[in-house]
Every structure is written in C-alpha cells, then in structure tokens.
C-alpha cells in the first residue's frame, strides 16, 4: 500500500468519525456533499504524503472509536516459573479520557479500583484502608496492584498527544513507528516502537524501552474482532523482560455504546464494591 492509499484511509477514517458524532451531522452531510468531499480528498492525495503523526492520530481514532465501553476481563499474572494468579476485573471507559477499573476477585483483591480522568488525574482505591489516594505524577509509572501494567499504562490517553512519532519502516502488513515522549511529558519509557496494522490502523505490538535505551516491556494485542464499526482486541499481554513476569488480559464480555454517563467516573463510584 503506497502513501497515497494510506492518506486516503486516514482522511476517510477522520470523516467517518465526524459522521458518527450525531444524527444532526449525518443529516447535514448528504450523499452529494459526501461525494464532493471524497473527490476533494482524492485530489489532495496526489499533492501530499501521509505523515507519521497522521498515522498515529488514526491509531488513536481507531482504538478510542467507541463512545463508551463496559467489559469484564480476567487478568492472568504469570511469574518466571509459569505459575499463574487469576484476577477478575470490570472496566468502564467513556471517550478517550475517562476509565475506571475495579477488581472483582479473588477476595484479597476485591474492590481495588483505579480511576483515570482528564488532565492526567489518577486515583487509587484500596478497600482495606477505605481511602482514595491520588496518584502523584512521580509514581504514575509504577505498577498497578502487582500487574505488569503501570498506572500510566492503565489510563486512557491519546498517543498523539503525549508522543512525537517517526515512521521507521513500512512492512507488508504493518507500519513501524518510533514514539518519543514530548518535551513536557514525563514517562519512564525513553521510547516506544509500535507496529500498526495497515488494513485497520490497529496497534498490535508495542515495545517499551527504559531510560537506558534497553527493551523493557513488550505488549501484544491478539484476537482482533470487529464489533459493529469498531475493532476490539480480546486478548492483550504485557511482558516485563526484566522481571520475567507477564500479565495477560482476556476479555470475557464486552458492551459498546451503552450510554455511560460521567457519574460512572467519580471518586464516589470508585469506592463501590460489587
């Protein structure tokens, strides 16, 4: 796939995102107008090349496409000897900047919750202490509740707002991007190398490098399925190569666009134990 086709897919995904915003906009953009816009896009393609940032913005649009998500998952923690611990969890997400995760089992983990809100606000609830603690910026890169995901990994965010991308390589089925944190963004990772599928712009592998430039963690997303207009990964695994430990997340049930309100994403709701 050449750069002209890539840019067409990028611009069409952006246009489709606008069309999904509401029925009023759908009425305003009738088939004739849509055809004219598409024709203009085609003319622009020959004068412009897609950039790494455009690919990354499309990745953000694809990953965060559902208006909201409610899912039940199993987190399987695997140590270097292959021993497993299983935790059941529930996750709510609205848009691209609000997420709540809560453990449902086992008993010693039940009720532990994590809340991510806009403006990089993160909160942790530990039922044993019955207190909500704000996660300070200097500890957001530590691991969440013994998993291999940091608080930052668990939050909802846009890669294009926190990283500067560079297109390293174009392979048969994926684009390979190198992402470095923007100057005003604090990360424990010196860079990410992300593989993005060409056909749907979904990120399927992310290599995380430490401050010394050494490969630290590897995230792999598998079992991609299309639910309606959305691509969803039903399995995701984060491997910590230093600790020889990994956490696999398996989605057992998922609901999309159920009409979640902002009331779900409050500190009061974070304390609720189901």
Backbone torsions as a table, in degrees:
resi	resn	phi	psi	omega
1	UNK	NA	123.2	-178.2
2	UNK	-84.6	179.0	-174.6
3	UNK	-68.2	-28.6	178.3
4	UNK	-63.6	-45.9	-179.9
5	UNK	-66.6	-38.8	178.7
6	UNK	-58.6	-46.9	-177.1
7	UNK	-65.4	-37.3	176.8
8	UNK	-59.0	-46.7	-179.3
9	UNK	-63.1	-39.3	179.3
10	UNK	-60.9	-50.9	-176.9
11	UNK	-67.6	-35.1	179.5
12	UNK	-69.6	-37.1	176.3
13	UNK	-62.7	-42.7	178.5
14	UNK	-61.7	-42.1	179.1
15	UNK	-65.2	-41.8	178.4
16	UNK	-62.8	-35.8	177.0
17	UNK	-61.7	-39.9	177.6
18	UNK	-64.9	-39.9	-178.4
19	UNK	-65.1	-26.1	-178.7
20	UNK	-82.3	-8.3	-174.0
21	UNK	-64.8	-27.8	179.7
22	UNK	174.3	159.8	-177.3
23	UNK	-65.3	-31.7	180.0
24	UNK	-62.3	-43.8	179.2
25	UNK	-66.9	-36.0	177.9
26	UNK	-61.3	-37.6	179.5
27	UNK	-69.8	-35.6	-178.4
28	UNK	-69.3	-37.0	-178.8
29	UNK	-93.7	88.3	-178.5
30	UNK	-82.2	171.6	-176.9
31	UNK	-55.7	-36.5	-179.4
32	UNK	-64.9	-46.8	178.9
33	UNK	-62.7	-41.0	179.5
34	UNK	-59.0	-43.1	-179.9
35	UNK	-63.8	-40.7	179.4
36	UNK	-64.0	-43.6	178.4
37	UNK	-61.3	-43.8	-179.7
38	UNK	-62.0	-39.1	179.2
39	UNK	-65.5	-40.7	177.9
40	UNK	-63.2	-41.9	178.0
41	UNK	-58.4	-45.9	-179.4
42	UNK	-59.8	-38.9	179.2
43	UNK	-67.7	-36.5	-178.9
44	UNK	-70.0	-25.8	-175.5
45	UNK	-60.6	-34.7	-175.5
46	UNK	-75.9	-14.6	-178.8
47	UNK	-104.2	-8.2	-173.7
48	UNK	-133.1	151.5	173.4
49	UNK	-112.8	144.2	178.1
50	UNK	-69.2	143.4	-179.8
51	UNK	-103.4	166.7	176.5
52	UNK	-60.7	-36.6	179.5
53	UNK	-66.5	-36.4	177.6
54	UNK	-65.7	-39.4	175.2
55	UNK	-61.3	-45.3	-177.2
56	UNK	-66.5	-38.8	177.2
57	UNK	-64.9	-33.9	176.8
58	UNK	-69.6	-37.7	173.6
59	UNK	-56.4	-48.3	178.9
60	UNK	-59.1	-42.3	-179.0
61	UNK	-64.7	-38.4	-179.0
62	UNK	-71.9	-47.4	-177.4
63	UNK	-65.8	-37.6	-176.6
64	UNK	-101.6	21.5	-175.3
65	UNK	-63.7	-41.6	-179.5
66	UNK	-60.8	143.3	176.0
67	UNK	-64.1	-38.9	174.8
68	UNK	-156.0	160.5	-177.2
69	UNK	-136.3	139.0	170.5
70	UNK	-133.8	117.9	-176.1
71	UNK	-140.3	153.8	173.8
72	UNK	-114.3	132.3	-174.8
73	UNK	-138.1	163.4	168.8
74	UNK	-110.4	130.3	172.2
75	UNK	-101.9	119.9	-177.9
76	UNK	-109.9	112.1	-180.0
77	UNK	-92.7	125.0	-174.4
78	UNK	-123.1	122.2	-179.8
79	UNK	-89.8	-178.4	-174.2
80	UNK	-65.3	-19.6	178.2
81	UNK	-91.6	0.0	179.7
82	UNK	88.3	3.4	178.3
83	UNK	-74.3	142.2	-174.1
84	UNK	-118.8	144.6	169.3
85	UNK	-124.7	132.6	-175.7
86	UNK	-111.9	131.1	175.3
87	UNK	-124.8	136.5	175.9
88	UNK	-96.7	139.5	-176.4
89	UNK	-139.1	161.8	176.4
90	UNK	-126.9	138.6	-178.5
91	UNK	-133.1	136.2	172.6
92	UNK	-118.8	140.7	175.2
93	UNK	-143.8	140.1	175.2
94	UNK	-130.0	125.5	-178.7
95	UNK	62.3	-142.7	-178.4
96	UNK	-118.7	14.7	-177.6
97	UNK	-141.5	13.1	176.3
98	UNK	-135.8	127.0	-179.4
99	UNK	-149.4	139.0	175.3
100	UNK	-130.5	128.3	179.2
101	UNK	-124.0	135.7	-178.1
102	UNK	-139.9	133.8	175.2
103	UNK	-79.3	137.4	179.1
104	UNK	-104.0	-26.3	178.4
105	UNK	-162.8	162.3	0.7
106	UNK	-72.5	-177.7	-172.3
107	UNK	-58.4	-38.6	-176.7
108	UNK	-75.3	-7.9	178.0
109	UNK	-113.2	-11.1	-174.6
110	UNK	-58.7	130.7	176.3
111	UNK	94.3	-16.5	176.2
112	UNK	-61.5	126.9	-173.7
113	UNK	-134.5	155.5	-179.9
114	UNK	-134.3	132.6	-178.7
115	UNK	-125.8	126.3	177.9
116	UNK	-116.7	126.9	-176.9
117	UNK	-125.9	168.7	178.3
118	UNK	-57.8	161.7	179.8
119	UNK	65.8	29.7	173.2
120	UNK	63.8	30.5	176.8
121	UNK	-89.2	130.3	-179.7
122	UNK	-135.7	141.1	-179.4
123	UNK	-133.8	145.8	177.5
124	UNK	-121.9	133.9	175.3
125	UNK	-115.7	125.1	176.4
126	UNK	-114.0	107.0	-175.0
127	UNK	-60.3	-26.9	179.5
128	UNK	-62.3	-30.0	-179.5
129	UNK	-104.4	-10.1	179.9
130	UNK	54.4	38.1	-179.8
131	UNK	-133.1	146.8	173.3
132	UNK	-100.2	130.5	-178.9
133	UNK	-117.8	129.6	174.1
134	UNK	-73.9	136.6	-179.8
135	UNK	-88.6	113.3	-178.6
136	UNK	-68.2	155.5	-175.8
137	UNK	-61.0	-31.1	-176.4
138	UNK	-78.7	-7.5	178.5
139	UNK	-118.7	3.2	-176.7
140	UNK	-68.2	-14.3	178.8
141	UNK	-94.0	5.8	173.8
142	UNK	-83.6	163.7	-173.5
143	UNK	-74.2	145.7	179.3
144	UNK	-88.4	115.1	170.4
145	UNK	48.9	42.8	175.4
146	UNK	79.7	1.2	177.1
147	UNK	-84.6	179.8	177.4
148	UNK	-95.3	6.7	175.2
149	UNK	-97.7	129.5	173.8
150	UNK	-75.9	167.8	175.3
151	UNK	-58.9	-38.4	178.8
152	UNK	-64.4	-40.6	176.6
153	UNK	-61.6	-35.6	-175.9
154	UNK	-78.1	-17.7	-176.5
155	UNK	-77.2	167.9	177.0
156	UNK	-101.7	124.2	-177.5
157	UNK	-155.8	173.7	176.7
158	UNK	-109.0	126.3	178.0
159	UNK	-58.5	-38.3	-174.7
160	UNK	-68.1	-18.5	178.7
161	UNK	-90.0	-16.9	-175.1
162	UNK	-116.1	-13.8	-176.5
163	UNK	-131.0	149.2	169.9
164	UNK	-98.4	124.9	-175.5
165	UNK	-99.3	155.5	172.2
166	UNK	-139.0	132.6	178.5
167	UNK	-80.1	111.7	-177.7
168	UNK	-85.1	-40.1	-169.5
169	UNK	-159.6	148.2	172.1
170	UNK	-119.1	115.3	179.8
171	UNK	-103.6	-176.6	-177.2
172	UNK	-59.3	-41.5	-173.4
173	UNK	-120.2	-8.7	-177.1
174	UNK	-138.8	156.2	165.9
175	UNK	-100.0	141.5	178.3
176	UNK	-111.6	117.2	-179.7
177	UNK	-111.8	144.1	169.7
178	UNK	-106.3	125.8	-178.1
179	UNK	-112.9	128.5	174.6
180	UNK	-118.6	140.3	-177.7
181	UNK	-58.1	140.7	175.1
182	UNK	-62.3	155.4	-174.8
183	UNK	-55.1	-31.7	-177.4
184	UNK	-97.4	10.7	-178.6
185	UNK	-111.9	127.0	-179.6
186	UNK	-94.8	119.9	178.4
187	UNK	-133.2	152.2	171.9
188	UNK	-79.6	-15.3	-179.8
189	UNK	-93.7	130.0	177.2
190	UNK	-74.2	-29.2	176.8
191	UNK	-165.7	162.6	171.7
192	UNK	-122.2	143.1	170.2
193	UNK	-116.9	116.3	-169.9
194	UNK	-118.0	134.1	176.8
195	UNK	-103.0	124.0	-175.2
196	UNK	-116.2	125.6	178.6
197	UNK	-63.3	136.3	-178.8
198	UNK	-69.4	-35.5	-171.6
199	UNK	-74.7	-29.1	-176.5
200	UNK	-135.5	3.2	178.5
201	UNK	61.9	28.5	178.3
202	UNK	-93.4	133.7	179.1
203	UNK	-78.4	120.7	-173.8
204	UNK	-108.5	-17.4	177.7
205	UNK	-149.4	134.4	178.9
206	UNK	-133.3	118.4	174.7
207	UNK	-93.8	128.0	-178.8
208	UNK	-107.5	126.6	-178.0
209	UNK	-109.1	141.5	180.0
210	UNK	-78.9	-178.0	-177.2
211	UNK	-63.3	-24.6	179.1
212	UNK	-85.6	1.3	179.7
213	UNK	84.2	12.4	179.9
214	UNK	-94.6	142.4	177.3
215	UNK	-63.1	126.0	-172.9
216	UNK	-113.8	-55.6	-177.8
217	UNK	-129.6	151.3	176.4
218	UNK	-129.7	123.9	175.8
219	UNK	-107.9	131.6	178.9
220	UNK	-125.9	129.9	175.4
221	UNK	-108.2	129.7	-175.8
222	UNK	-132.7	174.7	179.6
223	UNK	53.2	56.4	177.0
224	UNK	-73.9	130.7	177.1
225	UNK	-131.9	155.1	177.0
226	UNK	-105.5	120.1	178.1
227	UNK	-111.8	105.7	-173.6
228	UNK	65.6	-121.0	179.5
229	UNK	-95.4	3.4	-169.9
230	UNK	-113.5	142.6	172.2
231	UNK	-94.7	132.5	-177.1
232	UNK	-132.2	135.7	172.9
233	UNK	-94.4	120.6	-177.9
234	UNK	-84.9	-11.6	175.5
235	UNK	-137.9	140.5	177.1
236	UNK	-145.0	135.5	-179.8
237	UNK	-131.0	133.6	174.9
238	UNK	-112.8	120.5	-179.4
239	UNK	-108.1	126.3	174.3
240	UNK	-95.8	108.3	-174.5
241	UNK	-74.5	-18.9	178.1
242	UNK	-80.2	-43.3	-178.1
243	UNK	-88.5	-8.1	-175.5
244	UNK	53.9	48.1	-176.5
245	UNK	-136.3	149.6	179.3
246	UNK	-144.0	157.5	175.7
247	UNK	-128.9	121.7	178.5
248	UNK	-107.2	133.0	177.4
249	UNK	-111.9	121.3	-178.9
250	UNK	-116.3	121.5	-179.2
251	UNK	-81.7	122.3	178.7
252	UNK	-96.0	-32.3	-179.3
253	UNK	-151.4	138.7	179.7
254	UNK	-143.4	138.4	176.4
255	UNK	-125.2	137.3	-177.0
256	UNK	-121.4	143.9	174.8
257	UNK	54.4	53.7	179.7
258	UNK	-93.4	-2.3	178.1
259	UNK	87.6	35.7	177.6
260	UNK	-60.9	142.0	178.4
261	UNK	-105.3	170.3	179.6
262	UNK	-64.4	-19.5	-179.7
263	UNK	-63.7	-24.2	177.4
264	UNK	-65.8	-29.5	-170.8
265	UNK	-105.9	61.3	179.8
266	UNK	-126.3	159.1	177.4
267	UNK	-64.9	-31.5	177.3
268	UNK	-63.5	-44.4	179.4
269	UNK	-69.8	-30.0	179.0
270	UNK	-58.7	-31.3	-176.7
271	UNK	-80.1	-12.5	-177.7
272	UNK	-71.6	135.5	178.3
273	UNK	-114.1	125.0	-178.7
274	UNK	-97.7	NA	NA
